[in-house]
Amino acid sequence: MPRLLRIDVSPRMEGSSSRTIANQFIDVWKRKYPGGEIINRDLAKITLPHLDADTTAAFVTPPEERDDVLQEAVTLSDQLVQEFLTADEILISSPMYNFGVPSTLKAYIDHIIRAGYTFSYHPQEGFSGLVKTKHAYLALSYGAAGYIDGQMAQIDFLKPYLEAVLTFIGIPHIETVYIEGAAFAPEAAEQTKALVPERIHSILGFIETTP
Ligand SMILES: Cc1cc2nc3c(=O)[nH]c(=O)nc-3n(C[C@H](O)[C@H](O)[C@H](O)COP(=O)(O)O)c2cc1C
């Protein structure tokens, strides 16, 4: 049975559009995989440190050569990387903040994109992703409308960025469910919200049958 790592970002526990999409997704996912395991990594409930000099030094120092200070500096990142690597599927729910990912999600990404763990580099072959996870799902919420295929698309650094990072580490299939206009365009919000359940079913390839 698959193990899904759910990563939430919005600081809002109530009324969060991105968390609502993720909840809807989880409902369907659980019905598709009744014995599936869900691991929750809520970035609003922890404060991830920004990478500092010791952590970045530890990243490029083999474990057997690290002193206690470097080992301590990389412990949290190691834990997050292990958690990420044990997941068969990844769900990230996130709002757009200032045209991109909230800084909490960027901090998380900085901790898990690690040479030798989630990607590798060879002088001849270039970069390769090391993550075996095949599917990532994005549950995204935009305050304005027009980012997905409208006038704002050029300044959407949320969805394309997450797709680029996840592709870089080797995840081949990335699907997005989104709400646009959640803060500024009520009509678009209603329209995109209404499409969420069908989109989730189509992504998961799961049609429920009533007994
Ligand atoms: C600090 C901050 C920055 C935001 N920046 C943007 C933005 O650049 N573009 C946009 O469309 N909406 C922006 N929004 C609106 C949020 O993306 C929108 O309200 C979203 O639904 C929030 O997600 P949540 O409901 O899951 O918390 C911003 C909101 C906040 C609080």
The ligand as a Gaussian input file, in Angstrom:
#p B3LYP/6-31G(d) Opt

LIG

0 1
 C        1.634000      37.526000       2.217000
 C        0.692000      37.203000       1.091000
 C        1.124000      37.343000      -0.216000
 C        0.258000      37.054000      -1.275000
 N        0.705000      37.184000      -2.555000
 C       -0.123000      36.880000      -3.576000
 C        0.304000      37.013000      -4.929000
 O        1.438000      37.350000      -5.226000
 N       -0.577000      36.706000      -5.899000
 C       -1.845000      36.283000      -5.634000
 O       -2.594000      36.007000      -6.564000
 N       -2.287000      36.151000      -4.364000
 C       -1.458000      36.450000      -3.345000
 N       -1.881000      36.282000      -2.061000
 C       -3.225000      35.730000      -1.818000
 C       -3.155000      34.238000      -1.513000
 O       -2.453000      33.537000      -2.507000
 C       -4.565000      33.677000      -1.438000
 O       -5.306000      34.393000      -0.475000
 C       -4.572000      32.199000      -1.110000
 O       -5.880000      31.722000      -1.208000
 C       -4.064000      31.926000       0.286000
 O       -4.026000      30.535000       0.467000
 P       -4.743000      29.840000       1.713000
 O       -6.197000      30.193000       1.577000
 O       -4.479000      28.398000       1.530000
 O       -4.119000      30.411000       2.951000
 C       -1.046000      36.593000      -1.001000
 C       -1.467000      36.454000       0.327000
 C       -0.616000      36.750000       1.358000
 C       -1.088000      36.579000       2.787000

